[in-house]
Protein backbone atom coordinates (compact mmCIF):
# COMPACT_ATOMS: atom_id res chain seq x y z
CA UNK A 1 0.00 0.00 0.00
CA UNK A 2 2.81 2.41 0.85
CA UNK A 3 4.49 1.68 -2.48
CA UNK A 4 1.24 2.51 -4.29
CA UNK A 5 0.92 5.82 -2.46
CA UNK A 6 4.59 6.62 -3.11
CA UNK A 7 4.10 5.86 -6.80
CA UNK A 8 1.04 8.12 -6.88
CA UNK A 9 2.96 10.86 -5.09
CA UNK A 10 5.83 10.68 -7.57
CA UNK A 11 3.46 10.74 -10.54
CA UNK A 12 1.41 13.58 -9.11
CA UNK A 13 4.60 15.41 -8.19
CA UNK A 14 5.68 15.26 -11.83
CA UNK A 15 2.26 16.52 -12.92
CA UNK A 16 2.47 19.32 -10.38
CA UNK A 17 5.97 20.24 -11.56
CA UNK A 18 4.75 20.34 -15.16
CA UNK A 19 1.82 22.52 -14.17
CA UNK A 20 4.23 24.88 -12.37
CA UNK A 21 6.33 25.15 -15.50
CA UNK A 22 3.26 25.74 -17.66
CA UNK A 23 1.87 28.45 -15.44
CA UNK A 24 3.59 30.33 -12.64
CA UNK A 25 0.37 32.08 -11.63
CA UNK A 26 -1.77 30.56 -8.89
CA UNK A 27 -4.92 29.10 -10.34
CA UNK A 28 -7.86 27.62 -8.45
CA UNK A 29 -6.86 24.19 -9.75
CA UNK A 30 -3.28 24.50 -8.56
CA UNK A 31 -4.43 25.61 -5.11
CA UNK A 32 -6.91 22.72 -4.92
CA UNK A 33 -4.24 20.32 -6.18
CA UNK A 34 -1.79 21.57 -3.55
CA UNK A 35 -4.31 21.07 -0.76
CA UNK A 36 -5.19 17.61 -2.06
CA UNK A 37 -1.52 16.62 -2.23
CA UNK A 38 -0.91 17.89 1.31
CA UNK A 39 -3.82 15.78 2.55
CA UNK A 40 -2.63 12.69 0.65
CA UNK A 41 0.83 13.14 2.12
CA UNK A 42 -0.70 13.38 5.61
CA UNK A 43 -2.60 10.13 5.00
CA UNK A 44 0.59 8.51 3.71
CA UNK A 45 2.49 9.65 6.82
CA UNK A 46 -0.24 8.22 9.06
CA UNK A 47 -0.07 4.85 7.30
CA UNK A 48 3.73 4.82 7.46
CA UNK A 49 3.61 5.54 11.19
CA UNK A 50 1.16 2.69 11.78
CA UNK A 51 3.33 0.33 9.72
CA UNK A 52 6.45 1.33 11.65
CA UNK A 53 4.70 0.77 14.96
CA UNK A 54 3.51 -2.65 13.76
CA UNK A 55 7.09 -3.63 12.94
CA UNK A 56 8.30 -2.27 16.27
CA UNK A 57 5.62 -4.29 18.06
CA UNK A 58 6.53 -7.46 16.12
CA UNK A 59 10.20 -7.24 17.09
CA UNK A 60 9.44 -6.34 20.70
CA UNK A 61 10.47 -2.67 20.72
CA UNK A 62 6.95 -1.41 21.44
CA UNK A 63 5.80 -2.09 24.98
CA UNK A 64 2.35 -0.52 24.76
CA UNK A 65 0.03 -2.34 22.31
CA UNK A 66 -2.61 0.38 22.70
CA UNK A 67 -0.35 2.75 20.81
CA UNK A 68 -0.28 0.35 17.88
CA UNK A 69 -4.05 -0.15 17.93
CA UNK A 70 -4.70 3.60 17.98
CA UNK A 71 -2.22 4.26 15.15
CA UNK A 72 -3.74 1.50 13.02
CA UNK A 73 -7.24 2.83 13.58
CA UNK A 74 -6.13 6.36 12.70
CA UNK A 75 -4.53 5.05 9.51
CA UNK A 76 -7.65 3.08 8.63
CA UNK A 77 -9.88 6.11 9.17
CA UNK A 78 -7.54 8.36 7.19
CA UNK A 79 -7.51 6.00 4.20
CA UNK A 80 -11.28 5.55 4.40
CA UNK A 81 -11.80 9.31 4.53
CA UNK A 82 -9.43 9.93 1.61
CA UNK A 83 -11.20 7.25 -0.44
CA UNK A 84 -14.60 8.77 0.33
CA UNK A 85 -13.45 12.25 -0.65
CA UNK A 86 -11.91 10.90 -3.86
CA UNK A 87 -15.14 9.13 -4.76
CA UNK A 88 -17.18 12.28 -4.10
CA UNK A 89 -14.85 14.33 -6.30
CA UNK A 90 -15.19 11.77 -9.08
CA UNK A 91 -18.99 11.82 -8.70
CA UNK A 92 -18.99 15.60 -9.05
CA UNK A 93 -16.70 15.41 -12.08
CA UNK A 94 -18.96 12.81 -13.73
CA UNK A 95 -22.01 14.94 -13.01
CA UNK A 96 -20.35 17.97 -14.60
CA UNK A 97 -19.39 15.91 -17.65
CA UNK A 98 -23.04 14.84 -18.07
CA UNK A 99 -24.24 18.45 -18.23
CA UNK A 100 -25.27 19.62 -21.64
CA UNK A 101 -24.21 23.01 -22.83
NUZA-921000 format. One record per atom (N, C-alpha, C, O, CB): residue number from 1; residue in three letters; atom name; y, z, x. Coordinates in steps of 0.001 Angstrom, whole numbers. Each point is the difference from the previous one (the first is absolute). Glycine has a CB too. Layout:
NUZA-921000
MIBA   nr  rest  atom        Y        Z        X
MIBA  NUM   Ala    CA        Y        Z        X
...
***
This chain:
NUZA-921000
MIBA   nr  rest  atom        Y        Z        X
MIBA    1   Unk     N    -1183        0      818
MIBA    1   Unk    CA     1183        0     -818
MIBA    1   Unk     C     1256        0      868
MIBA    1   Unk     O      959     -713     -292
MIBA    1   Unk    CB    -2222     1910    -1510
MIBA    2   Unk     N     1256     -401     2866
MIBA    2   Unk    CA     1160       58      881
MIBA    2   Unk     C      217    -1354      673
MIBA    2   Unk     O     1140     -432      172
MIBA    2   Unk    CB    -1534     2893      215
MIBA    3   Unk     N     -686    -3126      -10
MIBA    3   Unk    CA      131    -1312      623
MIBA    3   Unk     C      632     -995     -965
MIBA    3   Unk     O      820     -824      406
MIBA    3   Unk    CB    -2817     1308     1027
MIBA    4   Unk     N     1615     -410    -2725
MIBA    4   Unk    CA      582     -895     -988
MIBA    4   Unk     C     1497      240     -138
MIBA    4   Unk     O      785     -947      -55
MIBA    4   Unk    CB    -2971      884    -1157
MIBA    5   Unk     N     2580     1335     1158
MIBA    5   Unk    CA     1420      324     -128
MIBA    5   Unk     C      748     -424     1258
MIBA    5   Unk     O     1120     -502      -90
MIBA    5   Unk    CB    -1672     2436    -1428
MIBA    6   Unk     N      -48    -1742     2685
MIBA    6   Unk    CA      653     -416     1241
MIBA    6   Unk     C      167    -1512       33
MIBA    6   Unk     O     1028     -507      449
MIBA    6   Unk    CB    -1999     2491      740
MIBA    7   Unk     N      -47    -2707    -1668
MIBA    7   Unk    CA       88    -1456      -36
MIBA    7   Unk     C     1107     -444     -957
MIBA    7   Unk     O      751     -930      296
MIBA    7   Unk    CB    -3209      762      241
MIBA    8   Unk     N     2553      840    -1688
MIBA    8   Unk    CA     1059     -314     -962
MIBA    8   Unk     C     1352      293      621
MIBA    8   Unk     O      928     -799     -125
MIBA    8   Unk    CB    -2461     1311    -1806
MIBA    9   Unk     N     1655      630     2602
MIBA    9   Unk    CA     1270      357      630
MIBA    9   Unk     C      416    -1033     1036
MIBA    9   Unk     O     1173     -369       70
MIBA    9   Unk    CB    -1688     2777     -457
MIBA   10   Unk     N     -441    -2881     1201
MIBA   10   Unk    CA      359     -979     1022
MIBA   10   Unk     C      411    -1318     -637
MIBA   10   Unk     O      947     -642      455
MIBA   10   Unk    CB    -2524     1739     1148
MIBA   11   Unk     N      875    -1501    -2648
MIBA   11   Unk    CA      353    -1243     -691
MIBA   11   Unk     C     1355      127     -668
MIBA   11   Unk     O      844     -888      120
MIBA   11   Unk    CB    -3266      393     -491
MIBA   12   Unk     N     2633     1606     -337
MIBA   12   Unk    CA     1270      190     -674
MIBA   12   Unk     C     1138      191     1003
MIBA   12   Unk     O     1138     -391     -260
MIBA   12   Unk    CB    -2356     1394    -1683
MIBA   13   Unk     N      902     -402     3086
MIBA   13   Unk    CA     1013      133     1049
MIBA   13   Unk     C      449    -1359      508
MIBA   13   Unk     O     1185     -210      261
MIBA   13   Unk    CB    -2171     2404      388
MIBA   14   Unk     N       36    -3124     -507
MIBA   14   Unk    CA      344    -1352      430
MIBA   14   Unk     C      841     -695    -1057
MIBA   14   Unk     O      957     -702      325
MIBA   14   Unk    CB    -3065      582     1025
MIBA   15   Unk     N     1750      316    -2629
MIBA   15   Unk    CA      782     -591    -1085
MIBA   15   Unk     C     1404      581       -4
MIBA   15   Unk     O      984     -720     -175
MIBA   15   Unk    CB    -3072      377    -1184
MIBA   16   Unk     N     2169     1647     1554
MIBA   16   Unk    CA     1308      653       14
MIBA   16   Unk     C      832     -504     1176
MIBA   16   Unk     O     1201     -229     -142
MIBA   16   Unk    CB    -2192     2266     -961
MIBA   17   Unk     N      363    -2208     2256
MIBA   17   Unk    CA      716     -500     1174
MIBA   17   Unk     C      511    -1420     -251
MIBA   17   Unk     O     1124     -332      375
MIBA   17   Unk    CB    -2549     1781     1123
MIBA   18   Unk     N      601    -2284    -2131
MIBA   18   Unk    CA      416    -1351     -330
MIBA   18   Unk     C     1140        1    -1006
MIBA   18   Unk     O      907     -827       88
MIBA   18   Unk    CB    -3219       33      377
MIBA   19   Unk     N     2272     1718    -1421
MIBA   19   Unk    CA     1085       64     -969
MIBA   19   Unk     C     1286      500      654
MIBA   19   Unk     O     1092     -384     -417
MIBA   19   Unk    CB    -2764      789    -1411
MIBA   20   Unk     N     1553      456     2859
MIBA   20   Unk    CA     1188      445      725
MIBA   20   Unk     C      622    -1156      770
MIBA   20   Unk     O     1223     -134       58
MIBA   20   Unk    CB    -2196     2437      130
MIBA   21   Unk     N      124    -3131      398
MIBA   21   Unk    CA      500    -1145      739
MIBA   21   Unk     C      672     -990     -941
MIBA   21   Unk     O     1047     -563      318
MIBA   21   Unk    CB    -2854      873     1392
MIBA   22   Unk     N     1190     -516    -2881
MIBA   22   Unk    CA      532     -970     -952
MIBA   22   Unk     C     1336      449     -569
MIBA   22   Unk     O      885     -822     -235
MIBA   22   Unk    CB    -3211      143     -324
MIBA   23   Unk     N     2473     1967      339
MIBA   23   Unk    CA     1229      480     -608
MIBA   23   Unk     C      327     1386      534
MIBA   23   Unk     O     -776      939     -174
MIBA   23   Unk    CB      329    -2304    -1895
MIBA   24   Unk     N     1588     1489     2715
MIBA   24   Unk    CA      414     1293      547
MIBA   24   Unk     C      661      864    -1074
MIBA   24   Unk     O      121     1213      173
MIBA   24   Unk    CB      180    -2280     2082
MIBA   25   Unk     N      124      461    -3352
MIBA   25   Unk    CA      663      755    -1057
MIBA   25   Unk     C    -1034      759     -824
MIBA   25   Unk     O    -1115     -476     -216
MIBA   25   Unk    CB     2979    -1220      137
MIBA   26   Unk     N    -1473     2889     -377
MIBA   26   Unk    CA     -883      785     -858
MIBA   26   Unk     C      -54     -650    -1373
MIBA   26   Unk     O     1027     -250     -630
MIBA   26   Unk    CB     -493     2376     1899
MIBA   27   Unk     N    -1732    -2388    -1711
MIBA   27   Unk    CA     -202     -535    -1338
MIBA   27   Unk     C     -755     1044     -810
MIBA   27   Unk     O     -621      896      571
MIBA   27   Unk    CB      602    -3302      275
MIBA   28   Unk     N       66     2301    -2161
MIBA   28   Unk    CA     -772      951     -809
MIBA   28   Unk     C    -1496      -32      347
MIBA   28   Unk     O     -658     1041        1
MIBA   28   Unk    CB     2347    -1312    -1839
MIBA   29   Unk     N    -2220     -907     2130
MIBA   29   Unk    CA    -1408      -89      355
MIBA   29   Unk     C     -285      726     1300
MIBA   29   Unk     O     -992      722       99
MIBA   29   Unk    CB      848    -2900    -1290
MIBA   30   Unk     N      999     1999     2194
MIBA   30   Unk    CA     -259      644     1284
MIBA   30   Unk     C      100     1522     -113
MIBA   30   Unk     O     -746      721      663
MIBA   30   Unk    CB     1626    -2757      507
MIBA   31   Unk     N       33     2523    -2002
MIBA   31   Unk    CA      101     1437     -208
MIBA   31   Unk     C    -1246      521     -714
MIBA   31   Unk     O     -552     1033      381
MIBA   31   Unk    CB     3063    -1213     -472
MIBA   32   Unk     N    -2954     -538     -947
MIBA   32   Unk    CA    -1204      385     -723
MIBA   32   Unk     C    -1216      -47      919
MIBA   32   Unk     O     -849      891      -27
MIBA   32   Unk    CB     1852    -1757    -2105
MIBA   33   Unk     N    -1072     -183     2942
MIBA   33   Unk    CA    -1112     -163      934
MIBA   33   Unk     C      -10     1144     1012
MIBA   33   Unk     O    -1063      524      331
MIBA   33   Unk    CB     1165    -3029     -617
MIBA   34   Unk     N     1056     2888      771
MIBA   34   Unk    CA      101     1106      955
MIBA   34   Unk     C     -469     1315     -604
MIBA   34   Unk     O     -711      769      646
MIBA   34   Unk    CB     2611    -1942      448
MIBA   35   Unk     N    -1501     1425    -2324
MIBA   35   Unk    CA     -432     1223     -681
MIBA   35   Unk     C    -1506      -24     -225
MIBA   35   Unk     O     -683     1002      211
MIBA   35   Unk    CB     2928     -811    -1331
MIBA   36   Unk     N    -2757    -1339      693
MIBA   36   Unk    CA    -1438     -133     -236
MIBA   36   Unk     C     -778      221     1294
MIBA   36   Unk     O    -1027      679       -8
MIBA   36   Unk    CB     1477    -2286    -1874
MIBA   37   Unk     N       20     1052     2978
MIBA   37   Unk    CA     -685      170     1284
MIBA   37   Unk     C       43     1452      464
MIBA   37   Unk     O     -983      508      538
MIBA   37   Unk    CB     1567    -2867       60
MIBA   38   Unk     N      544     3028     -802
MIBA   38   Unk    CA       96     1420      351
MIBA   38   Unk     C    -1014      827     -792
MIBA   38   Unk     O     -644      898      543
MIBA   38   Unk    CB     3086    -1203       -9
MIBA   39   Unk     N    -2575      -10    -1824
MIBA   39   Unk    CA     -961      724     -832
MIBA   39   Unk     C    -1433     -305      407
MIBA   39   Unk     O     -836      904       25
MIBA   39   Unk    CB     2474     -946    -1901
MIBA   40   Unk     N    -1942    -1214     2197
MIBA   40   Unk    CA    -1351     -339      462
MIBA   40   Unk     C     -322      688     1327
MIBA   40   Unk     O    -1124      451      219
MIBA   40   Unk    CB     1298    -2661    -1396
MIBA   41   Unk     N      809     2285     2045
MIBA   41   Unk    CA     -211      703     1271
MIBA   41   Unk     C     -243     1494     -232
MIBA   41   Unk     O     -809      614      696
MIBA   41   Unk    CB     2267    -2307      468
MIBA   42   Unk     N     -761     2276    -2139
MIBA   42   Unk    CA     -220     1415     -321
MIBA   42   Unk     C    -1414      215     -544
MIBA   42   Unk     O     -656      982      348
MIBA   42   Unk    CB     3117     -705     -831
MIBA   43   Unk     N    -2929    -1190     -365
MIBA   43   Unk    CA    -1367       92     -511
MIBA   43   Unk     C     -992     -137     1153
MIBA   43   Unk     O     -975      747       80
MIBA   43   Unk    CB     1706    -1699    -2309
MIBA   44   Unk     N     -479        8     3107
MIBA   44   Unk    CA     -874     -207     1156
MIBA   44   Unk     C      -46     1256      872
MIBA   44   Unk     O    -1075      394      452
MIBA   44   Unk    CB     1600    -2858     -494
MIBA   45   Unk     N      612     3088      279
MIBA   45   Unk    CA       42     1230      796
MIBA   45   Unk     C     -788     1125     -674
MIBA   45   Unk     O     -686      772      670
MIBA   45   Unk    CB     2929    -1456      227
MIBA   46   Unk     N    -2142      770    -2218
MIBA   46   Unk    CA     -736     1022     -740
MIBA   46   Unk     C    -1502     -204      137
MIBA   46   Unk     O     -746      960      194
MIBA   46   Unk    CB     2649     -771    -1807
MIBA   47   Unk     N    -2348    -1440     1512
MIBA   47   Unk    CA    -1424     -306      131
MIBA   47   Unk     C     -480      271     1427
MIBA   47   Unk     O    -1089      537      203
MIBA   47   Unk    CB     1294    -2276    -2016
MIBA   48   Unk     N      610     1367     2795
MIBA   48   Unk    CA     -370      265     1396
MIBA   48   Unk     C     -131     1497      266
MIBA   48   Unk     O     -914      429      703
MIBA   48   Unk    CB     2082    -2537      -18
MIBA   49   Unk     N     -258     2902    -1244
MIBA   49   Unk    CA      -54     1442      170
MIBA   49   Unk     C    -1282      574     -601
MIBA   49   Unk     O     -661      842      607
MIBA   49   Unk    CB     3168     -762     -645
MIBA   50   Unk     N    -2846     -548    -1160
MIBA   50   Unk    CA    -1228      477     -651
MIBA   50   Unk     C    -1231     -399      819
MIBA   50   Unk     O     -933      790      148
MIBA   50   Unk    CB     2055     -959    -2408
MIBA   51   Unk     N    -1121    -1051     2789
MIBA   51   Unk    CA    -1133     -441      824
MIBA   51   Unk     C     -115      823     1279
MIBA   51   Unk     O    -1103      352      419
MIBA   51   Unk    CB     1360    -2660    -1349
MIBA   52   Unk     N      878     2613     1548
MIBA   52   Unk    CA      -15      801     1225
MIBA   52   Unk     C     -516     1408     -285
MIBA   52   Unk     O     -783      547      776
MIBA   52   Unk    CB     2709    -1890      131
MIBA   53   Unk     N    -1490     1921    -2011
MIBA   53   Unk    CA     -481     1333     -361
MIBA   53   Unk     C    -1496      -13     -309
MIBA   53   Unk     O     -702      967      299
MIBA   53   Unk    CB     2976     -420    -1194
MIBA   54   Unk     N    -2766    -1631      300
MIBA   54   Unk    CA    -1439     -104     -287
MIBA   54   Unk     C     -803      -42     1297
MIBA   54   Unk     O    -1056      623      106
MIBA   54   Unk    CB     1562    -1838    -2253
MIBA   55   Unk     N        0      481     3123
MIBA   55   Unk    CA     -679      -52     1301
MIBA   55   Unk     C       59     1366      673
MIBA   55   Unk     O     -996      469      551
MIBA   55   Unk    CB     1575    -2912     -311
MIBA   56   Unk     N      581     3075     -285
MIBA   56   Unk    CA      139     1337      592
MIBA   56   Unk     C     -957      994     -664
MIBA   56   Unk     O     -588      844      676
MIBA   56   Unk    CB     3001    -1339     -142
MIBA   57   Unk     N    -2566      397    -1836
MIBA   57   Unk    CA     -910      890     -715
MIBA   57   Unk     C    -1452     -282      398
MIBA   57   Unk     O     -797      926      154
MIBA   57   Unk    CB     2430     -801    -2077
MIBA   58   Unk     N    -1969    -1396     2086
MIBA   58   Unk    CA    -1375     -385      341
MIBA   58   Unk     C     -403      505     1386
MIBA   58   Unk     O    -1155      363      220
MIBA   58   Unk    CB     1405    -2390    -1667
MIBA   59   Unk     N      704     2049     2379
MIBA   59   Unk    CA     -332      449     1354
MIBA   59   Unk     C      256     1494      203
MIBA   59   Unk     O     -237      530     1085
MIBA   59   Unk    CB      781    -2817     -272
MIBA   60   Unk     N      -65     2961    -1850
MIBA   60   Unk    CA      166     1442       73
MIBA   60   Unk     C     1352      483      470
MIBA   60   Unk     O      163     1193      255
MIBA   60   Unk    CB    -2526    -1129      152
MIBA   61   Unk     N     3337     -944     -282
MIBA   61   Unk    CA     1336      413      435
MIBA   61   Unk     C      816      613    -1137
MIBA   61   Unk     O      901      803      243
MIBA   61   Unk    CB     -970    -2604     1476
MIBA   62   Unk     N     -242     1429    -2942
MIBA   62   Unk    CA      761      475    -1157
MIBA   62   Unk     C     -728     1191     -616
MIBA   62   Unk     O    -1147     -117     -432
MIBA   62   Unk    CB     2068    -2213       -7
MIBA   63   Unk     N     -251     3464      404
MIBA   63   Unk    CA     -628     1216     -500
MIBA   63   Unk     C      214      191    -1499
MIBA   63   Unk     O     -762      722     -644
MIBA   63   Unk    CB     1083      285     2891
MIBA   64   Unk     N      685    -1631    -2797
MIBA   64   Unk    CA      348      211    -1397
MIBA   64   Unk     C     -340    -1253     -813
MIBA   64   Unk     O      741     -980       59
MIBA   64   Unk    CB     1101     2589      612
MIBA   65   Unk     N    -2938    -1601    -1425
MIBA   65   Unk    CA     -378    -1198     -756
MIBA   65   Unk     C      967     -327    -1145
MIBA   65   Unk     O       33    -1133     -480
MIBA   65   Unk    CB    -2394     1635     1066
MIBA   66   Unk     N     3141      482    -1018
MIBA   66   Unk    CA      971     -265    -1063
MIBA   66   Unk     C     1042    -1011      445
MIBA   66   Unk     O      467     -816     -794
MIBA   66   Unk    CB     -827     3122      -86
MIBA   67   Unk     N      721    -2247     2152
MIBA   67   Unk    CA      973     -946      543
MIBA   67   Unk     C     -517    -1430     -121
MIBA   67   Unk     O      741     -914     -362
MIBA   67   Unk    CB       89     2673     1952
MIBA   68   Unk     N    -2099    -1934    -1283
MIBA   68   Unk    CA     -618    -1321     -118
MIBA   68   Unk     C      -21     -458    -1444
MIBA   68   Unk     O      344    -1146     -289
MIBA   68   Unk    CB    -1745     1620     2299
MIBA   69   Unk     N     1006      393    -2916
MIBA   69   Unk    CA      -82     -359    -1421
MIBA   69   Unk     C     1374     -397     -545
MIBA   69   Unk     O      119     -974     -743
MIBA   69   Unk    CB    -2068     2545      469
MIBA   70   Unk     N     2970     -823      641
MIBA   70   Unk    CA     1356     -298     -466
MIBA   70   Unk     C      473    -1335      567
MIBA   70   Unk     O      576     -811     -725
MIBA   70   Unk    CB      -73     3276      560
MIBA   71   Unk     N     -741    -2699     1452
MIBA   71   Unk    CA      419    -1263      625
MIBA   71   Unk     C     -728    -1185     -621
MIBA   71   Unk     O      606    -1049     -218
MIBA   71   Unk    CB     -136     2272     2355
MIBA   72   Unk     N    -1755    -1074    -2424
MIBA   72   Unk    CA     -746    -1095     -614
MIBA   72   Unk     C      495     -274    -1414
MIBA   72   Unk     O       79    -1157     -413
MIBA   72   Unk    CB    -2069     1747     1809
MIBA   73   Unk     N     2318      447    -2132
MIBA   73   Unk    CA      507     -199    -1352
MIBA   73   Unk     C     1384     -653       23
MIBA   73   Unk     O      297     -864     -825
MIBA   73   Unk    CB    -1625     2854       53
MIBA   74   Unk     N     2166    -1577     1714
MIBA   74   Unk    CA     1314     -644      148
MIBA   74   Unk     C     -159    -1471      325
MIBA   74   Unk     O      707     -838     -559
MIBA   74   Unk    CB      279     3002     1329
MIBA   75   Unk     N    -1908    -2490      127
MIBA   75   Unk    CA     -236    -1392      373
MIBA   75   Unk     C     -517     -793    -1193
MIBA   75   Unk     O      427    -1131     -230
MIBA   75   Unk    CB     -906     1838     2590
MIBA   76   Unk     N     -429     -121    -3111
MIBA   76   Unk    CA     -544     -671    -1175
MIBA   76   Unk     C     1090     -275    -1036
MIBA   76   Unk     O       72    -1092     -561
MIBA   76   Unk    CB    -2277     2209      976
MIBA   77   Unk     N     3041     -129     -658
MIBA   77   Unk    CA     1100     -179     -951
MIBA   77   Unk     C     1013    -1036      491
MIBA   77   Unk     O      514     -793     -788
MIBA   77   Unk    CB     -824     3162       49
MIBA   78   Unk     N      589    -2357     2029
MIBA   78   Unk    CA      959     -957      557
MIBA   78   Unk     C     -514    -1432     -139
MIBA   78   Unk     O      756     -896     -373
MIBA   78   Unk    CB       37     2647     1990
MIBA   79   Unk     N    -2063    -1966    -1320
MIBA   79   Unk    CA     -575    -1343     -124
MIBA   79   Unk     C      -34     -419    -1466
MIBA   79   Unk     O      313    -1144     -329
MIBA   79   Unk    CB    -1704     1515     2404
MIBA   80   Unk     N     1015      545    -2949
MIBA   80   Unk    CA      -39     -293    -1432
MIBA   80   Unk     C     1390     -362     -522
MIBA   80   Unk     O      157     -950     -767
MIBA   80   Unk    CB    -2108     2514      513
MIBA   81   Unk     N     2942     -809      672
MIBA   81   Unk    CA     1382     -262     -416
MIBA   81   Unk     C      480    -1351      525
MIBA   81   Unk     O      615     -772     -736
MIBA   81   Unk    CB     -162     3242      705
MIBA   82   Unk     N     -732    -2751     1292
MIBA   82   Unk    CA      417    -1284      583
MIBA   82   Unk     C     -685    -1166     -707
MIBA   82   Unk     O      623    -1036     -230
MIBA   82   Unk    CB     -254     2163     2445
MIBA   83   Unk     N    -1637     -967    -2558
MIBA   83   Unk    CA     -725    -1048     -716
MIBA   83   Unk     C      593     -218    -1389
MIBA   83   Unk     O      161    -1136     -446
MIBA   83   Unk    CB    -2244     1710     1725
MIBA   84   Unk     N     2405      520    -1955
MIBA   84   Unk    CA      599     -107    -1332
MIBA   84   Unk     C     1347     -708       53
MIBA   84   Unk     O      278     -871     -824
MIBA   84   Unk    CB    -1460     2965      150
MIBA   85   Unk     N     2005    -1728     1624
MIBA   85   Unk    CA     1316     -636      148
MIBA   85   Unk     C     -162    -1485      308
MIBA   85   Unk     O      712     -835     -557
MIBA   85   Unk    CB      271     3012     1365
MIBA   86   Unk     N    -1922    -2504       83
MIBA   86   Unk    CA     -247    -1403      337
MIBA   86   Unk     C     -423     -785    -1227
MIBA   86   Unk     O      484    -1108     -230
MIBA   86   Unk    CB    -1129     1779     2546
MIBA   87   Unk     N     -252     -105    -3103
MIBA   87   Unk    CA     -452     -678    -1215
MIBA   87   Unk     C     1132     -193     -992
MIBA   87   Unk     O       83    -1046     -645
MIBA   87   Unk    CB    -2340     2022      985
MIBA   88   Unk     N     3125        9     -473
MIBA   88   Unk    CA     1147     -132     -913
MIBA   88   Unk     C      950    -1090      483
MIBA   88   Unk     O      518     -776     -804
MIBA   88   Unk    CB     -714     3209      197
MIBA   89   Unk     N      424    -2494     1900
MIBA   89   Unk    CA      872    -1045      550
MIBA   89   Unk     C     -604    -1371     -258
MIBA   89   Unk     O      718     -931     -367
MIBA   89   Unk    CB      111     2513     2142
MIBA   90   Unk     N    -2130    -1721    -1590
MIBA   90   Unk    CA     -654    -1278     -270
MIBA   90   Unk     C       57     -352    -1483
MIBA   90   Unk     O      163    -1170     -346
MIBA   90   Unk    CB    -1671     1560     2302
MIBA   91   Unk     N     1375      603    -2840
MIBA   91   Unk    CA      129     -261    -1428
MIBA   91   Unk     C     1393     -514     -345
MIBA   91   Unk     O      145     -938     -784
MIBA   91   Unk    CB    -1842     2714      332
MIBA   92   Unk     N     2708    -1165     1033
MIBA   92   Unk    CA     1378     -444     -236
MIBA   92   Unk     C      199    -1412      525
MIBA   92   Unk     O      609     -833     -672
MIBA   92   Unk    CB      197     3205      811
MIBA   93   Unk     N    -1311    -2645     1045
MIBA   93   Unk    CA      108    -1344      577
MIBA   93   Unk     C     -676    -1022     -910
MIBA   93   Unk     O      574    -1053     -277
MIBA   93   Unk    CB     -526     2035     2601
MIBA   94   Unk     N    -1256     -686    -2789
MIBA   94   Unk    CA     -707     -929     -877
MIBA   94   Unk     C      746     -210    -1309
MIBA   94   Unk     O       29    -1110     -531
MIBA   94   Unk    CB    -2182     1827     1557
MIBA   95   Unk     N     2752      335    -1541
MIBA   95   Unk    CA      781     -116    -1227
MIBA   95   Unk     C     1229     -896      215
MIBA   95   Unk     O      339     -814     -859
MIBA   95   Unk    CB    -1134     3104      155
MIBA   96   Unk     N     1442    -2134     1830
MIBA   96   Unk    CA     1156     -847      316
MIBA   96   Unk     C     -432    -1463      144
MIBA   96   Unk     O      699     -908     -449
MIBA   96   Unk    CB      425     2857     1605
MIBA   97   Unk     N    -2269    -2162     -533
MIBA   97   Unk    CA     -488    -1375      195
MIBA   97   Unk     C     -368     -654    -1330
MIBA   97   Unk     O       44    -1225     -111
MIBA   97   Unk    CB     -894     1872     2379
MIBA   98   Unk     N      492      140    -3271
MIBA   98   Unk    CA     -344     -558    -1319
MIBA   98   Unk     C     1230     -354     -839
MIBA   98   Unk     O     -113     -708    -1001
MIBA   98   Unk    CB    -1978     2049     1075
MIBA   99   Unk     N     3253     -854      329
MIBA   99   Unk    CA     1221     -289     -762
MIBA   99   Unk     C      331    -1480       94
MIBA   99   Unk     O     -133     -628     1051
MIBA   99   Unk    CB      991     2959     -632
MIBA  100   Unk     N     -429    -2859    -1541
MIBA  100   Unk    CA      410    -1400      -10
MIBA  100   Unk     C     1515      -79       92
MIBA  100   Unk     O      734      781     -606
MIBA  100   Unk    CB    -2760    -1425     -759
MIBA  101   Unk     N     2454     -318     2136
MIBA  101   Unk    CA     1444     -154      199
MIBA  101   Unk     C      507    -1121     -867
MIBA  101   Unk     O     1194     -299       14
MIBA  101   Unk    CB    -1364     1150     2331
***
